[in-house]
Amino acid sequence: MYSIEKNFMPNANFYKVMEQERRDSYKYGGRTVFSKAKQPKNEGQLNLFD
């Protein structure tokens, strides 16, 4: 072990990172095991004319 790694503590929240990766993967041509990643549905205001 190198001295630089001796006291290293990761500070990333794994679940937040994965959530962001899933949310943004369609922007970069991401894929799932079934198909291309799709843009997530808008969770904000509903569309009046769906």
N, C-alpha and C positions, 0 to 999 in steps of 0.2 A: 504494500500500500504506500502510495506517495504521501508525503507530508501535506500536500495541498488537499488531499481527500480525507485526511484524518478526522477533521471536525466538520465535514460537510453534512448539512442537513437540507434535503430538498424542501422547497417551500411551495411547490405547485400542488394545487388540489386536483388529484387525478380525475375525479368525477366531473369537475368543471371543464377540464381540458378535453375530456372525451365528449362531453355534451357539445362543446364548441366545435369539435372536429366533425361530429355527426351533423350539426346544424349547417356548417359551411362547406361540407365536402362536395356538394353538387356544383359549387362555384368553380371547382378545380377539376371537374371531370371524374369525381369520385365514383366508386362502385360498391355495391353490396354483393353478397353471394348470389343474389337473384337477378339483379339488373343494375342499370345506372342509378346513382343516387338522385333523388328527386328533391326539389325545393320544398321545405316544410310549409305546411299550411299556416297562414297568418293567424296567430293566436290573439290578435288585438281586436279592433272593432269589426263587427260582422258586416258583410256586404248586404245592403238592402235589396239588391236585385239579382240574387243567385238563382 
